[in-house]
Amino acid sequence: MKRSLINFYAVILSTCGLALASAQVQSSVRSFQQTAISPDGNRAAWVQDTVSPDGESGGTSIYVQELKSSEAKPRRISAAADDKTVSEGGIAWAPDSKHLAFFSDAGDHSQSQLYLADIEKPGARKLTELAGSLAEAAWSPDGKSIAFLFTEDAPRANPLNAMAPETGVIAQKVYEQRLTVVDLVSGNVRQISPPDMYVYEYDWSPDGKNFALSAAHGTGDANWYVAQIYTLQTDGGSPTPIHKPHLQIAEPRWSPDGKSIAFIEGLMSDEGFTGGDIFVVPATGGAARDVTAGLPASPSGLHWQNPDKILFGENIDGEVGVSTVELSSDTVSVLWTGPGTLTDASWGATNISLAVQGQSSAALRSNWDHPPEVWAGTVGHWKQLTHANDGLHGDWGEMKSLHWISEGMKIQGWLMYPKEYDPAKHYPMIVVVHGGPAGEEHSAWPYQFFNTYELSARGYFVLYPNPRGSYGQGEKFTQANVKDFGYGDFRDILAGVDETVRTVPIDRNRVGITGWSYGGYITMWAVTQTNRFRAAVAGAGISNWQSYYGENDIDEWMIPYFGASVYEDPAVYAKSAPITFIKNVKTPTLVLVGERDGECPAPQSREFWHALKTFGVETELVIYPGEGHVFNQPEHQKDAMERLIAWFDHYLK
């Protein structure tokens, strides 16, 4: 064992200077956080990372461009008086399409505030003086006030970030995200939602007298999974409950005639990664109606085009698309589908930004061979608006969609070829399992963190399966792994491995597996169920569902999947726990995790590593200081990928 680990570290040293050419490509990519089209469809705004004179990224900037002039150039909108680096974003157009609200830390780099800019004039007016997290600005229909979500003294922006250290007497402090409104004439700032309620999303009613909310009482991160639909008058008071969902909800949107509220409901394992069916409920309350029942896709973002038609973004068979549904007949019409990603923000829901007239739109688009850019135009006929990444291509191989049958179900996945592919050779392959489980692997440009496309540059095939439990095949498919973690979903993955090995030149004796979050769990599970994987790397995995229940910070997500709490039905949790079958493991397994991960806590990784060590399995555990569920420090991102590649190179080459 010691000799193997010495060799492993030798591979790391040889890897550092050679393996990560694709990481250098990634560091050159200019990223986009958001795009928004003006209500009249004549302008597009976007948020882009800022490049300092030394070539390093620092902060973010807002740009606006006219769409009807081919000669138009983007103009920067900023609260900063000079060219100093600031972080600005969260853009929201005024109804007049001439003013823009946004958040900026121009006055204090430790605190963002809400600003208002006239896009024809330099500078911006500060509207707030608050301490905490501000997000999701939206104008009132009459343009006289702006709403936003405010969490006073928020300790972190979202559950993916590192948790604060827990020491001393542990008492749960609740930080409520409240709906807040600023009056543009008086400057008065009012928190209008109750102090004991956390508001996740909202939408103004067409007459500006009410809000539709997705909200829950109590702490934010965990209770998103039990949020309900409410309405709330703009002058405050008690929210009126409109709909208590069976599962999770997102995207509450008021109809143009004010009579209905649409939303997406479905089994969602992560806030912000939306998928399900579209429901419509009367704004005064009553029975909600599923208007996309049986749809073989997963709606993700929605917009009313008129009182009888909703346009929505969707995940569909490994791709993304835009469709409409007519409420009078529940008729769904596909407008466009394609590979890659389509979103109005940097991560999460598949969606577009749509103008009030319902035709012009803007979106961030990318695929495996084209970095993100802003595109604008009518749906399906977008034209590239920005050219920040022109000429930059990935240092990896081609990516192809493939399908296979598993227990009578059609399963889709993506296969990335080795960069220098020679069909006369046989190659090793790595299976990469996505997080979630309610998510979908797309053929998208990769994130900087956990960029497994780098394996292609090292001469691997890389398989990205979308097994049952994923988005893209309809809500029945997404719910197919309820009370069945590690069984049907894992058999789908193994069937994909069989199909891939059968059809392309892969050495079946040199196959590895990895993943992060749910993918890390499946990796841990895989090595307890089979010896066919020669090596494994488990990132932020879950080894013991019973102990995990009391350790994680978002335990409400587990009830819909397991049917009960661990205290009520411990057996259903033990059934799917890798630790239950730990004696079966023979596969060398590297384990990676952030020190303060609230979603998949580090003790889960340590428990798995400790058990492997006890039974003499080759293993290594790396806990990254100060990191949460997603690593933010570039040196930690780089180190994790170097270790992953070195581990697979050592055991598979």
C-alpha positions in Angstrom: 0.0 0.0 0.0 2.8 2.4 0.9 4.5 1.8 -2.4 1.3 2.5 -4.4 0.8 5.8 -2.6 4.4 6.8 -3.2 3.8 6.1 -6.9 0.6 8.1 -6.7 2.4 11.2 -5.5 5.0 10.8 -8.2 2.2 10.9 -10.7 0.8 14.1 -9.1 4.2 15.7 -9.6 4.4 14.7 -13.2 0.8 15.8 -13.8 1.0 19.4 -12.5 2.8 20.8 -15.5 1.3 18.7 -18.2 -2.2 17.6 -17.5 -4.1 20.8 -17.2 -3.8 22.5 -20.5 -7.6 22.6 -20.5 -7.5 24.3 -17.2 -5.5 27.1 -18.8 -8.1 27.4 -21.5 -10.8 27.6 -18.8 -9.0 30.4 -17.0 -9.0 32.5 -20.2 -12.8 32.3 -20.6 -14.7 35.5 -19.8 -17.8 34.5 -17.8 -21.4 35.9 -17.8 -23.6 36.0 -14.8 -26.9 37.3 -16.2 -28.7 38.7 -19.2 -31.9 40.7 -19.4 -33.8 42.1 -22.4 -35.7 45.4 -22.0 -39.5 45.3 -21.8 -39.8 46.9 -25.3 -37.3 44.5 -26.8 -34.9 47.2 -28.0 -32.0 46.7 -25.7 -30.2 43.9 -23.9 -28.2 44.2 -20.7 -25.8 41.6 -19.3 -23.4 41.1 -16.4 -19.8 40.1 -17.3 -16.7 39.4 -15.3 -14.2 42.3 -15.3 -10.7 41.9 -16.7 -8.0 44.0 -14.9 -5.0 45.5 -16.7 -2.9 42.6 -15.6 -5.3 40.1 -17.3 -6.8 38.8 -14.1 -10.5 38.7 -13.5 -11.8 40.9 -10.7 -15.4 41.9 -10.1 -18.2 42.1 -12.5 -19.5 44.8 -14.8 -22.9 45.7 -16.5 -23.2 46.4 -20.2 -26.2 47.6 -22.3 -26.5 47.4 -26.1 -29.0 48.6 -28.6 -30.4 45.7 -30.6 -31.8 47.5 -33.7 -28.6 49.1 -34.8 -25.9 46.9 -36.3 -23.3 49.7 -35.4 -24.2 49.8 -31.8 -21.5 49.1 -29.2 -22.1 48.0 -25.6 -21.9 50.7 -23.0 -21.0 50.1 -19.4 -23.5 51.0 -16.7 -21.9 51.5 -13.3 -22.2 53.1 -9.9 -18.4 53.5 -9.7 -17.1 57.0 -10.3 -14.0 55.6 -12.1 -12.7 52.4 -13.6 -12.0 50.7 -10.3 -12.9 47.1 -9.8 -16.4 46.6 -8.4 -18.9 43.8 -8.3 -22.2 44.8 -10.0 -25.1 42.7 -11.1 -28.7 41.6 -10.4 -30.0 43.8 -13.2 -33.7 44.7 -13.6 -35.2 46.8 -16.3 -37.8 49.5 -15.6 -41.1 49.4 -17.4 -40.0 52.4 -19.5 -36.9 50.4 -20.8 -34.8 53.5 -20.0 -33.8 52.8 -16.5 -31.9 50.0 -14.9 -31.8 48.8 -11.2 -28.9 46.8 -10.1 -26.8 45.9 -7.1 -23.3 47.2 -6.6 -20.6 47.3 -3.9 -19.1 50.5 -5.3 -19.3 52.3 -1.9 -18.2 49.4 0.2 -16.6 46.2 -1.2 -18.0 44.2 1.8 -21.6 45.3 1.2 -23.8 45.6 -2.0 -26.6 48.2 -2.2 -29.4 48.8 -4.7 -28.7 51.5 -7.3 -30.8 53.1 -10.1 -29.3 54.3 -13.4 -30.6 56.2 -16.4 -29.0 54.3 -19.2 -28.5 57.5 -21.2 -26.6 59.2 -18.4 -23.4 58.4 -16.5 -23.4 57.3 -12.9 -26.2 55.9 -10.7 -28.2 56.8 -7.6 -27.9 54.7 -4.5 -31.3 53.7 -3.2 -30.5 51.7 0.0 -28.2 51.7 3.0 -28.6 48.2 4.4 -26.4 45.5 6.0 -26.9 42.0 4.7 -27.7 40.2 1.4 -29.8 41.9 -1.3 -31.1 40.0 -4.3 -33.7 39.7 -7.1 -34.8 43.2 -7.8 -38.1 43.8 -9.7 -39.9 47.0 -10.7 -43.5 47.7 -9.9 -45.8 47.8 -13.0 -46.1 51.6 -12.6 -42.4 52.1 -12.3 -42.6 54.0 -9.0 -41.0 51.4 -6.7 -38.6 48.5 -6.8 -38.9 45.3 -4.8 -36.1 43.0 -3.8 -35.2 40.2 -1.3 -33.2 41.3 1.8 -31.6 39.1 4.4 -30.3 41.2 7.3 -26.8 40.2 8.4 -26.8 37.1 6.2 -23.9 34.9 7.1 -23.6 33.4 3.6 -25.2 33.9 0.2 -26.5 30.3 -0.4 -26.2 26.8 0.9 -23.4 25.9 -1.5 -21.0 28.3 0.3 -19.1 27.3 3.4 -21.0 27.1 6.7 -19.8 29.2 9.6 -17.8 27.2 12.2 -20.0 25.7 14.9 -18.5 26.1 18.3 -19.8 26.8 21.8 -23.5 26.5 22.6 -25.2 25.6 19.4 -28.6 27.4 18.9 -30.1 27.7 15.5 -30.3 31.4 14.5 -32.8 32.1 11.8 -32.0 34.6 9.1 -35.1 35.5 7.2 -35.1 36.7 3.6 -37.8 39.3 3.5 -39.6 41.0 0.6 -38.6 44.6 0.7 -39.8 47.6 -1.3 -38.1 51.0 -1.9 -40.3 54.0 -3.0 -38.3 55.9 -5.7 -39.8 59.3 -4.8 -39.6 59.3 -1.1 -36.7 56.8 -0.8 -38.6 55.0 1.9 -37.5 51.3 2.4 -40.1 48.9 3.8 -39.8 45.2 4.7 -43.3 44.0 3.9 -43.3 40.2 4.4 -43.6 38.9 8.0 -40.4 38.7 10.1 -40.9 35.0 10.7 -41.2 34.1 7.0 -38.5 33.3 4.4 -39.4 34.5 0.9 -37.6 32.6 -1.9 -39.3 34.0 -5.0 -41.9 36.6 -5.8 -43.8 38.3 -8.6 -45.8 41.6 -8.8 -49.4 41.4 -9.7 -50.3 43.2 -13.0 -52.1 46.0 -11.1 -49.1 46.4 -8.6 -51.3 45.8 -5.6 -50.2 42.3 -4.6 -47.3 39.9 -4.8 -47.2 36.2 -5.4 -44.7 34.5 -3.1 -43.0 31.1 -2.7 -42.3 31.2 1.0 -42.0 29.2 4.2 -41.8 30.0 7.9 -38.5 29.3 9.6 -34.9 28.9 8.4 -34.3 29.4 4.7 -32.0 26.7 3.3 -33.9 23.7 4.6 -37.4 25.0 4.4 -37.3 25.8 0.7 -38.3 22.2 0.2 -41.6 22.8 2.0 -42.4 26.3 0.7 -45.9 27.2 -0.4 -47.6 29.7 -2.7 -49.0 32.8 -1.0 -50.3 36.2 -2.0 -49.3 39.4 -0.1 -50.7 42.9 -0.4 -48.0 45.5 -1.3 -48.8 47.4 1.9 -47.9 44.3 4.0 -50.1 42.4 6.4 -50.6 38.6 6.6 -49.9 36.5 3.5 -52.8 34.5 2.1 -52.0 30.8 1.5 -52.9 29.9 -2.1 -51.4 26.5 -2.7 -49.7 23.9 -0.5 -47.7 21.7 -2.9 -47.1 17.9 -2.7 -43.5 18.4 -3.7 -41.3 21.5 -4.4 -42.2 24.7 -6.2 -40.5 27.5 -8.1 -41.1 30.3 -10.6 -44.4 31.8 -9.3 -45.7 34.1 -12.1 -48.9 36.2 -12.2 -51.0 36.0 -15.4 -51.4 39.2 -17.4 -55.1 39.4 -16.5 -54.4 39.0 -12.8 -56.7 36.0 -12.4 -54.1 33.1 -12.1 -50.7 32.3 -10.8 -48.5 29.8 -12.7 -45.6 27.9 -11.1 -43.5 24.8 -11.5 -44.0 21.9 -9.1 -42.0 18.7 -9.0 -39.4 16.6 -7.2 -36.4 19.0 -6.9 -33.3 18.1 -4.9 -31.7 21.5 -5.1 -33.0 25.1 -4.8 -32.4 26.9 -8.1 -32.1 23.7 -10.2 -35.8 23.7 -11.3 -37.7 21.0 -13.0 -41.2 19.6 -12.9 -44.6 20.3 -14.4 -46.3 23.6 -14.9 -49.4 24.2 -12.7 -51.9 27.1 -12.7 -53.9 28.1 -9.7 -56.6 30.8 -9.3 -55.1 33.9 -7.7 -57.8 33.8 -5.0 -57.0 30.2 -4.2 -58.5 26.9 -5.2 -57.4 23.7 -7.0 -54.2 23.9 -9.0 -54.2 22.3 -12.4 -51.3 20.5 -14.1 -51.1 21.9 -17.6 -48.1 19.8 -18.8 -49.0 16.4 -17.3 -47.2 13.6 -19.0 -44.8 15.9 -20.8 -41.5 14.0 -21.7 -39.4 16.9 -20.6 -38.8 19.0 -17.5 -40.0 22.7 -17.6 -37.6 24.9 -15.8 -38.5 28.6 -16.4 -41.8 30.2 -17.5 -43.2 33.4 -18.9 -46.9 34.4 -19.6 -47.3 35.5 -23.3 -51.1 36.1 -22.8 -53.8 34.8 -20.4 -54.0 31.6 -22.4 -50.4 30.9 -23.3 -47.2 30.3 -21.3 -43.8 30.1 -22.8 -41.3 28.0 -20.9 -37.7 26.8 -21.0 -37.2 23.1 -20.5 -34.6 20.3 -20.1 -35.4 17.6 -22.8 -33.5 14.4 -23.5 -30.1 15.8 -22.5 -30.7 19.0 -24.4 -32.5 22.3 -23.7 -35.5 23.8 -25.4 -38.3 26.4 -25.5 -41.9 25.5 -25.8 -45.4 27.0 -25.2 -48.5 25.5 -23.7 -52.0 26.8 -24.4 -54.1 26.6 -21.3 -57.5 26.2 -23.0 -56.4 22.9 -24.5 -53.1 22.0 -22.7 -51.5 21.8 -26.1 -47.7 22.0 -26.0 -45.8 23.3 -29.0 -42.0 23.0 -29.3 -40.4 26.2 -30.6 -36.7 25.2 -30.4 -34.4 22.5 -29.0 -30.7 22.2 -29.1 -27.6 20.9 -27.3 -25.6 22.9 -24.7 -27.1 25.4 -22.2 -29.7 28.1 -22.4 -30.3 30.4 -19.4 -30.7 33.9 -18.3 -28.4 33.4 -15.3 -25.0 31.7 -14.8 -26.3 28.5 -13.3 -29.5 26.7 -12.4 -32.7 26.9 -14.4 -33.0 26.6 -18.2 -34.7 29.8 -19.2 -34.6 32.9 -21.4 -35.2 36.6 -20.8 -38.4 37.6 -22.6 -39.6 41.1 -23.6 -43.1 42.2 -22.6 -44.3 41.8 -26.2 -43.4 38.1 -26.0 -41.2 37.9 -29.1 -37.8 39.4 -28.5 -35.5 37.5 -26.1 -32.0 37.2 -24.8 -30.1 34.3 -23.3 -26.7 33.0 -22.3 -25.7 30.1 -24.5 -22.8 27.7 -24.6 -21.9 24.1 -25.6 -19.0 21.8 -25.2 -17.0 23.6 -28.0 -18.2 27.2 -27.6 -17.8 29.2 -24.4 -20.7 31.3 -23.0 -21.9 34.4 -24.9 -25.0 36.6 -24.9 -27.4 35.9 -27.7 -30.5 37.9 -28.6 -33.4 37.7 -31.1 -36.7 35.9 -31.5 -36.8 32.4 -29.9 -34.8 30.0 -32.0 -33.4 32.7 -34.2 -30.9 34.3 -31.8 -27.8 36.1 -33.0 -24.6 36.2 -31.1 -24.5 39.6 -29.3 -21.2 39.4 -27.4 -17.8 38.2 -28.7 -15.8 38.0 -25.4 -14.7 34.5 -26.1 -14.3 34.4 -29.9 -11.6 32.1 -31.1 -11.4 30.2 -27.8 -12.1 26.5 -28.0 -11.9 23.7 -25.5 -8.8 21.6 -25.1 -10.8 18.4 -25.2 -12.5 15.9 -27.6 -15.8 15.8 -29.3 -19.0 15.2 -27.4 -21.8 13.0 -28.7 -25.3 12.2 -27.4 -26.1 8.5 -27.0 -29.1 6.4 -25.9 -29.5 3.0 -24.4 -32.3 0.9 -22.9 -32.3 0.0 -19.2 -35.2 -2.2 -17.9 -37.4 -0.9 -20.7 -36.6 2.8 -20.2 -34.8 5.0 -22.7 -31.8 6.5 -21.0 -29.7 9.3 -22.5 -26.2 10.4 -21.8 -23.2 12.2 -23.3 -19.9 10.7 -24.4 -16.8 12.8 -24.7 -14.1 11.3 -26.9 -10.4 11.6 -26.1 -8.9 14.7 -27.5 -6.5 12.9 -29.8 -8.9 10.1 -30.7 -7.6 7.2 -32.9 -10.3 4.5 -33.6 -7.5 1.9 -33.9 -6.6 2.3 -30.2 -8.4 1.2 -27.1 -8.8 3.7 -24.3 -9.7 3.9 -20.7 -13.0 5.5 -19.7 -14.3 7.5 -16.7 -18.0 7.6 -15.8 -19.0 11.0 -14.3 -22.3 11.0 -12.4 -24.0 14.4 -12.0 -25.2 15.9 -8.8 -28.8 16.2 -7.7 -30.2 13.6 -8.3 -32.7 16.0 -9.9 -30.5 17.5 -12.5 -29.4 16.9 -16.1 -26.0 16.6 -17.7 -25.8 18.8 -20.8 -23.1 19.2 -23.5 -22.2 22.5 -22.0 -19.0 24.5 -21.6 -17.7 23.3 -18.2 -17.5 25.2 -15.0 -14.1 26.1 -13.6 -14.8 23.8 -10.6 -14.7 20.0 -11.1 -14.0 20.3 -14.8 -13.9 16.6 -15.8 -13.5 17.6 -19.5 -9.8 17.7 -18.5 -9.9 13.9 -18.5 -10.4 13.9 -22.3 -7.2 15.9 -22.7 -5.5 13.1 -20.8 -6.7 10.4 -23.2 -9.9 9.2 -21.6 -13.4 8.6 -22.9 -15.8 10.3 -20.4 -19.4 9.1 -20.0 -22.0 11.5 -18.6 -25.2 9.5 -18.0 -28.6 10.9 -17.2 -30.2 7.9 -15.2 -33.6 7.7 -13.7 -34.0 10.5 -11.2 -32.6 13.0 -13.7 -34.5 15.8 -15.5 -35.2 15.6 -19.2 -37.6 12.7 -19.6 -40.6 14.0 -17.6 -41.7 14.0 -14.0 -42.4 10.3 -13.7 -38.8 9.6 -14.7 -37.5 12.2 -12.2 -39.4 10.5 -9.4 -38.4 7.0 -10.5 -35.6 6.7 -7.8 -37.8 7.6 -4.8 -37.0 5.1 -2.0 -34.6 3.4 -4.5 -31.3 5.4 -4.3 -28.5 3.3 -5.7 -30.6 0.6 -7.3 -32.5 1.5 -10.5 -30.4 4.6 -11.1 -27.1 2.7 -10.7 -28.4 -0.1 -13.0 -29.1 2.5 -15.6 -25.5 3.7 -15.3 -24.1 0.2 -15.6 -26.2 -0.4 -18.7 -24.7 2.8 -20.2 -21.2 1.5 -19.5 -22.1 -1.8 -21.2 -23.5 0.0 -24.3 -20.5 2.3 -24.5 -17.9 -0.4 -24.2 -19.8 -2.4 -26.8 -19.9 0.4 -29.4 -16.6 2.3 -29.1 -13.0 1.2 -28.5 -12.9 1.2 -24.7 -10.9 -1.3 -22.6 -13.5 -2.8 -20.3 -10.7 -3.5 -17.7 -9.8 0.2 -17.4 -13.0 1.9 -16.4 -13.2 4.4 -13.5 -16.1 6.3 -11.8 -16.3 9.7 -10.2 -18.9 12.4 -9.3 -19.7 15.3 -6.9 -22.5 15.5 -4.4 -25.1 12.9 -5.5 -22.5 11.8 -8.0 -20.1 11.4 -5.1 -22.7 9.3 -3.3 -23.2 7.1 -6.4 -19.4 6.7 -6.6 -19.3 5.5 -3.0 -22.2 3.2 -3.7 -20.7 1.8 -6.9 -17.6 0.5 -5.3 -19.7 -1.4 -2.7 -21.8 -3.0 -5.4 -19.3 -4.1 -8.0 -15.6 -4.5 -8.7 -15.8 -3.6 -12.4 -14.5 -0.1 -11.7 -10.7 -0.1 -11.4 -10.5 3.2 -9.6 -12.9 5.8 -8.1 -12.9 9.4 -6.9 -15.8 10.4 -4.6 -16.3 14.2 -4.3 -18.5 15.4 -1.5 -20.3 12.1 -1.2 -22.7 10.5 1.3 -21.7 7.3 2.9 -24.3 6.8 5.6 -27.8 8.2 5.1 -28.6 7.5 8.8 -25.8 9.7 10.2 -26.1 12.2 7.3 -29.7 13.0 8.3 -28.5 14.7 11.5 -25.4 16.3 10.0 -26.5 18.1 6.9 -28.0 21.6 6.8 -30.9 20.9 4.4 -32.5 17.8 5.8 -36.0 18.6 4.5 -34.9 17.5 1.0 -34.8 13.9 2.1 -38.4 13.4 3.1 -39.9 13.3 -0.4 -37.1 10.9 -1.5 -37.2 8.5 1.4 -40.9 8.9 2.4 -40.2 9.6 6.1 -37.5 10.9 8.4 -34.7 8.6 9.4 -36.2 8.5 12.9 -39.4 7.1 11.6 -38.0 4.7 9.0 -34.3 4.0 9.5 -34.4 0.9 7.3 -35.1 2.7 4.1 -32.1 4.9 4.7 -29.8 1.9 5.6 -30.9 0.1 2.4 -29.3 2.7 0.2 -26.2 3.5 2.4 -22.8 2.6 1.0 -21.6 2.0 4.6 -24.0 -0.9 4.9 -22.1 -2.8 2.2 -18.6 -1.5 3.0 -17.0 -4.9 3.4 -17.4 -5.5 -0.4 -15.1 -2.7 -1.5 -11.9 -3.6 -3.3 -11.6 -0.5 -5.6 -8.9 2.1 -4.8 -10.9 5.2 -3.9 -9.8 8.9 -3.5 -12.2 11.0 -1.3 -12.4 14.8 -1.6 -14.6 17.2 0.4 -14.8 20.8 1.6 -14.2 21.3 5.3 -17.4 23.3 5.9 -19.8 21.7 3.4 -23.3 22.0 4.7 -25.0 19.9 2.0 -22.7 16.8 2.1 -20.7 17.3 5.3 -17.1 16.3 5.6 -17.8 13.6 8.3 -19.6 11.6 5.6 -16.4 11.4 3.6 -14.3 10.7 6.6 -16.5 7.9 7.7 -16.2 6.3 4.2 -12.4 6.8 4.1 -12.0 5.4 7.7 -13.9 2.2 6.8 -11.9 1.7 3.6 -8.7 2.1 5.5 -9.9 -0.3 8.2 -10.4 -3.0 5.5 -7.1 -2.4 3.7 -8.5 -0.7 0.6 -6.2 1.8 -1.1 -7.6 5.2 -0.3 -6.8 8.8 0.4 -8.9 11.6 2.0 -8.4 15.3 1.3 -10.4 17.9 3.2 -10.1 21.4 1.8 -10.0 24.1 4.5 -12.7 26.7 4.5 -14.5 25.3 1.5 -18.2 24.6 1.2 -20.1 22.3 -1.2 -18.5 24.1 -4.1 -14.9 25.2 -3.9 -14.2 28.9 -4.4 -10.5 29.1 -4.0 -8.7 28.6 -7.4 -5.8 26.7 -5.7 -8.2 24.2 -4.2 -10.1 23.8 -7.5 -6.8 23.1 -9.3 -5.5 20.7 -6.6 -8.7 18.7 -6.6 -8.5 18.1 -10.4 -4.7 17.3 -10.3 -5.3 14.7 -7.6 -8.3 13.3 -9.5 -6.4 12.9 -12.8 -3.3 11.5 -11.0 -5.4 8.9 -9.3 -7.0 7.7 -12.5 -3.7 7.8 -14.4 -2.0 5.7 -11.7 -4.7 3.0 -11.7 -6.0 3.0 -15.3 -2.9 3.7 -17.3 
